[in-house]
Each structure stands twice: as C-alpha cells, then as structure tokens.
Amino acid sequence: MGVSGCALSLDNSELILTAESSVFVVNIKNKIEKGEHASLKINIPKLCKIRRMHLRDAALVGSRLFVSGHRSDLKGNLGHGVWELTRRPDGTFNECQILAGSPSEFIGWRDGSSDIAFSRPHNIALTSNAKGLLLTDIDNRAVRHVALEGNSKGHVSTILYNEGLWAKVRGLISTHEGLAEPSFFGEVGHAIDHSDAVRICHEKGMRTCSPSELRAYNHSKQQPNRKTALKSYSHEAGNFKIWTSLECHSCWLKNPGKCKPAKATDRASPRSLPAAWGKGIYVLAGIDFHGSPTGFSMQTDCLSGEHKQKGVHAVCCPGNSPEQETP
C-alpha cells in the first residue's frame, strides 16, 4: 500500500493514513475501549459515489473527515477538490459531500464559495484554531485556505507566497522598491469590476496596487496618520475589498520558469498541461481592521475580474502600470 498522507487526529488519539483510494484510521490510544475500532478502512470512492478517485491527504476533526484528491474516473485532469465525510456513533463514516471544488472542472485557480478550481491540492494542515484547512496547491504555487465553520464554511481563499518571484529574480518585472502610498477612490457601496479599477487608476495617472505593496504599506511604521485616514475610510465604507494588479495565472511547469500567457478564461486542455490557466482571474484583497490596533488584516481571493461586487473599490498606487504581474 502506497501512502501519500499521514497525520494525527486533532486529539492525537488516531493516526490517519491516506492511500490512493482509501483512508485508514488507526486507534493509537494505550487502551481501546469496548466497541471502539482498532483500525478502520474507509473506501472513499464508494461512500462518495464516485467510480475512481486518487486521494492525496486527509484530516480528522472531531466527527468530520476531510479528504483531498481528484476524480480519476474522468479523462483528463479533472475534479480536484476536498470532500467531507461524517462519522457515525459506531465509528464508521458516511454522508460524503463535496466541500470545496468542482467535481467535473479542469484545473484552474478560482476562489469563493462556488465554482472553485484547484490545480493539484496535495497536503492538508489544520489552522491553529481548527476552523480551517490549508492545502498546498502545487501548480498554482499557492496555499489555499478552506473555511470549516459558520456561514463561510466551504469558502476558499488564496494565501500567496510566489507573487511573480521567478520574473522578479530574472528582472522581467519591477519589484516596486520603496513604500507605495495608495490612494482610495470610489463611492461607498459602489461596485466595480477589475477593468473599472484599472480605468479609474489610469485616469488618475496611477495604477492598481499589488498585494505585496498593500502588505508593505500595512506593515510600514512610516506616516501612521495615513493608516488612521485609511481606517476612517474603512469605518465609513465598512470593511472593503480592493482589486489588485496580480493575475491568478499559472500553469504546469516541469522546471522553474515563467508560464505562457493563458489563452482562454479558466480553461486548460487536459492534453496540453503546459498551457496556462487563469486568464481574467485577479486577486481581490479583503481589508479588515477588526482585531488589529495598528493596521489591517488582508484576505486574498482569486476571482473573475468581470464580476462587479459591492464593497469593492479602486485603490491606486503611484507610477505607470508595470508589466502584468503573475504568480
């Protein structure tokens, strides 16, 4: 049996082993109580009513088992996602449902609560409060966060770590050295799409900001009065969102390098994996001042730039538009 994932349950009483199509739950307590299983094999495809699956990793949180992988019963690289199974009182599992992902979609990069796309999610880790899953999404070169609780359950967001690193190292795009001073435009409650944000910034002789610039501005100790003004704006508009310059554009790369331009929105041919995906999908930064006395927290979602959403505003940085950044 080849094992692709190995983890402990949240209470450290069980070992979770993930094989290609099954998950094994092994009781590792010193004493096994009457009626408890010493070990349990869970046939994930059977419970999820999918002919064949290729599993990568799993996490057990209380009575809920979360499994990452993809469907292998379809031609091409389809159906990447996270499934949730519920544990019965007797220790067995049932009620399999898709928590995040699109069971018949090509690889891609889209966040939100529906129409979610992954490239190849592999390893799973729990957040410190066990209210979210962190998945390594290999070909997107990003970490994806999946909410497990409340009204946001199943919502997927992106934790960026690449942000055009290869192109920056090669000098192909600017690193925007120095502290950018964002300017805020747009009426309270106004909804704009990405092209609207680009146009507004262009009319002001500026450009949309990158996520890294917003983070640098947030962490800077310079000119705190500017953050105070930003916080006042946030209180007027409510916690708001910002279209950034970063496109959620990626591809399958055998070796380090730069992706080719995506030719079609959110599609990649399963017969041509080097083709890039994510055209027209941009990072939307959510700004939240709650719980941060000196700055803001920022959630980043990869969403279609064509969608107008309330609470989204144009935030512009000085300078002309550089070559489009891509992760």
Helices and strands as residue ranges (DSSP letters): E 5-8, E 14-18, E 22-27, E 39-43, H 44-48, E 53-61, E 64-71, E 80-87, E 93-101, E 121-126, E 132-137, E 142-147, G 150-152, E 156-160, H 165-169, E 183-185, E 191-192, H 194-203, E 206-208, H 211-219, H 224-237, E 241-247, E 281-288, E 297-304, E 309-310, E 312-318
